[in-house]
Amino acid sequence: MRESNWAPRIVPYGADQAAYLVVDGFNSGNAYRETEVERTDLETIISDFLTGQFNDPIRVIAFNTLEHWSDGVSDEVAAEIQTRCDIEGIPVPDHLRDFVDRHTSTSRPLSMRLAET
């Protein structure tokens, strides 16, 4: 039997857009969360964070197969979550507090961090 090097594409051919994957924590260890291709855009990922779709989010990785790059974007996602909560005048949801604290504690001004305590 002949071996094949074919593998399914995660991002549809020709799609020049970034895809975002979340590393989620479980009792058995960490794993990239399985998600539909159509749900890997930034807005959907942030919405999924806010609605509690992740168990214990650890980090977010963005990649673009057409442009051949990948990058850790956890700090940016955490800052966006914090910004949206600030605009709404609500605290960051408890299920996201650890993620946001872990990824914004060094990037947020000291005065804002002190005001939260």
Buried (B, 14 or more C-beta within 10 A) or exposed (E): EEEEEEEEEEBEEEBEEBBBBBBBBEEEEEEEBEBEEEBBBBEBBBEBBBEEBBBEBBBBBBBBBEEEEBEEBBBBBBBBBBEBBEEEEEEBBEBBEBBBBBBBEEEBEEEEEEEEE
